[in-house]
Amino acid sequence: MSCKQRKIAVMGYRSVGKSSLSIQFVDGQFVDSYDPTIENTFTKTVRINSQDYELTLVDTAGQDELTLFPSQYSIDVHGYVLVYSITDIRSFEVVGTIFHKLQDLNGKIQVPVVLVGNKTDLHMERMISYEEGKKLAEDWNAIFLETSAKQTASASEIFHMLLLEMEKIDGILGDRSNCIVS
């Protein structure tokens, strides 16, 4: 059966839950402990609308002021999940900077992006409103979701929506690649 290979970079400020979302999506489990990520890669095959996709998720190290967008994340990446914590204003500012660097490096008019406000389980500590996240995503022409990495369904929804957005843009750009899954 033919499938499409897609590489997704999961990016954001440190400690926003990038690894937790990736692991929740790939393994269906929430990892409660936190070890700062250097960089990790996960693979998972999923089926959406009768099409198989072999996903490679690049779980990036937390971006800070010095390494906001390492150029290797602009090469052969089909879509981006930009994550901030609803409890951390700095993380919200950083995803904005990452998005603008991404546009500068990619040079494409529209890049598939899902903006994710993570840690909704900490709603009592919320500092960024749902409306602020939604408005930023609208300004970028991106998809917006709020989630908690503790919830399996919402982690899957992030990547499902990103794949659909990639396919929509792919149809415009005509970039197709196939692989064989045995």
C-alpha positions as CSV (number, residue, x, y, z in Angstrom):
1,M,0.0,0.0,0.0
2,S,1.4,3.4,-0.9
3,C,1.7,6.1,1.8
4,K,2.9,9.6,2.0
5,Q,5.9,10.5,4.1
6,R,5.5,13.6,6.2
7,K,8.0,15.2,8.5
8,I,6.6,17.4,11.3
9,A,8.6,19.7,13.6
10,V,7.2,20.3,17.0
11,M,8.6,23.6,18.3
12,G,8.1,26.0,21.1
13,Y,9.7,27.4,24.3
14,R,11.1,25.1,26.9
15,S,8.8,23.2,29.2
16,V,5.6,23.8,27.2
17,G,4.9,20.1,26.7
18,K,6.3,19.4,23.2
19,S,7.6,16.0,24.2
20,S,4.5,15.2,26.2
21,L,2.3,15.9,23.1
22,S,4.5,13.9,20.8
23,I,4.6,10.9,23.2
24,Q,0.9,11.1,23.8
25,F,0.3,11.0,20.0
26,V,2.8,8.2,19.2
27,D,2.5,6.0,22.3
28,G,-0.9,7.1,23.8
29,Q,0.6,7.8,27.2
30,F,1.3,10.9,29.3
31,V,4.9,11.1,30.7
32,D,4.7,13.1,33.9
33,S,8.4,13.5,34.5
34,Y,10.4,16.2,32.7
35,D,13.8,15.8,31.3
36,P,14.8,18.6,28.9
37,T,14.8,17.4,25.4
38,I,17.9,17.6,23.2
39,E,16.1,16.5,20.1
40,N,14.0,13.4,19.6
41,T,12.4,11.7,16.6
42,F,9.3,9.6,16.6
43,T,7.6,7.8,13.8
44,K,4.0,6.7,13.4
45,T,1.9,5.5,10.6
46,V,-1.7,6.8,10.5
47,R,-4.6,6.6,8.1
48,I,-6.7,9.6,7.3
49,N,-9.4,9.6,4.6
50,S,-8.2,6.2,3.2
51,Q,-4.7,7.5,2.9
52,D,-1.7,6.2,4.9
53,Y,0.9,8.6,6.2
54,E,4.2,7.7,7.6
55,L,4.9,10.6,10.0
56,T,8.3,11.5,11.3
57,L,7.9,13.9,14.3
58,V,10.9,15.9,15.2
59,D,10.5,16.8,18.9
60,T,12.9,19.8,19.1
61,A,14.8,21.1,22.0
62,G,13.1,24.0,23.7
63,Q,13.7,27.2,21.7
64,D,15.2,30.1,23.5
65,E,16.5,33.5,22.5
66,L,19.7,32.1,21.1
67,T,18.2,29.2,19.0
68,L,14.8,30.4,18.0
69,F,14.8,28.6,14.7
70,P,17.8,26.4,13.8
71,S,17.8,26.2,10.0
72,Q,17.7,22.4,10.0
73,Y,14.0,22.7,10.9
74,S,13.3,24.4,7.6
75,I,14.6,21.6,5.4
76,D,12.3,18.7,4.3
77,V,9.7,19.6,7.0
78,H,6.1,19.5,5.7
79,G,4.4,21.1,8.7
80,Y,4.8,22.6,12.1
81,V,3.2,22.3,15.5
82,L,4.0,25.4,17.5
83,V,3.3,24.9,21.1
84,Y,3.0,27.4,24.0
85,S,1.8,27.0,27.5
86,I,-1.4,28.8,28.5
87,T,0.3,29.5,31.8
88,D,3.5,31.1,30.4
89,I,3.4,34.5,28.6
90,R,7.0,34.2,27.5
91,S,6.2,30.9,25.7
92,F,3.4,32.7,23.8
93,E,5.8,35.4,22.7
94,V,8.4,32.9,21.6
95,V,6.0,31.0,19.3
96,G,5.3,34.3,17.5
97,T,9.0,34.8,16.9
98,I,9.4,31.2,15.8
99,F,6.6,31.6,13.3
100,H,8.2,34.7,11.7
101,K,11.6,33.0,11.5
102,L,9.9,30.0,9.9
103,Q,8.3,32.3,7.3
104,D,11.6,34.0,6.6
105,L,13.5,30.7,6.2
106,N,10.9,28.8,4.3
107,G,10.0,31.5,1.8
108,K,6.7,29.9,1.1
109,I,3.5,31.9,1.1
110,Q,1.6,29.5,3.3
111,V,3.3,26.9,5.6
112,P,1.1,24.3,7.3
113,V,1.0,25.3,11.0
114,V,-1.0,24.3,14.0
115,L,-0.7,26.7,17.0
116,V,-1.3,24.8,20.2
117,G,-2.1,26.2,23.6
118,N,-1.1,23.4,25.9
119,K,-1.7,22.7,29.6
120,T,-5.4,23.5,29.7
121,D,-5.5,21.2,32.8
122,L,-3.8,24.1,34.6
123,H,-6.8,26.5,33.8
124,M,-6.5,28.1,37.3
125,E,-3.0,29.4,36.3
126,R,-4.1,30.6,32.8
127,M,-2.3,33.7,31.6
128,I,-3.1,33.6,27.8
129,S,-6.8,33.5,26.9
130,Y,-8.3,31.2,24.3
131,E,-9.3,34.3,22.3
132,E,-5.6,35.6,22.2
133,G,-4.4,32.2,20.9
134,K,-7.2,32.0,18.3
135,K,-6.5,35.6,17.1
136,L,-2.8,34.9,16.7
137,A,-3.6,31.7,14.7
138,E,-6.1,33.7,12.5
139,D,-3.4,36.3,11.9
140,W,-1.1,33.6,10.7
141,N,-3.8,31.7,8.7
142,A,-3.0,28.7,10.9
143,I,-5.1,26.1,12.8
144,F,-5.6,26.7,16.5
145,L,-6.2,24.2,19.2
146,E,-6.0,24.3,23.0
147,T,-5.2,21.0,24.7
148,S,-3.7,19.2,27.6
149,A,-1.0,16.6,26.8
150,K,-2.7,14.4,29.4
151,Q,-5.6,13.8,27.0
152,T,-5.0,11.4,24.2
153,A,-7.8,12.5,21.8
154,S,-6.6,16.1,21.7
155,A,-3.0,15.1,20.9
156,S,-4.2,13.0,18.0
157,E,-6.4,15.9,16.8
158,I,-3.4,18.2,16.5
159,F,-1.6,15.9,14.0
160,H,-4.8,14.9,12.2
161,M,-5.7,18.6,11.5
162,L,-2.1,19.3,10.5
163,L,-2.1,16.5,8.0
164,L,-5.4,17.7,6.5
165,E,-3.9,21.2,6.2
166,M,-0.7,19.8,4.6
167,E,-2.8,18.0,2.0
168,K,-4.8,21.1,1.3
169,I,-1.7,23.1,0.7
170,D,0.0,20.1,-1.1
171,G,-2.9,20.2,-3.6
172,I,-2.0,23.8,-4.3
173,L,1.7,23.3,-4.4
174,G,1.6,19.9,-6.1
175,D,4.3,18.3,-4.0
176,R,3.7,14.6,-3.8
177,S,5.9,11.8,-2.4
178,N,5.1,8.1,-2.0
179,C,6.4,5.3,0.1
180,I,5.7,1.6,0.4
181,V,4.7,0.3,3.8
182,S,5.1,-3.5,4.1
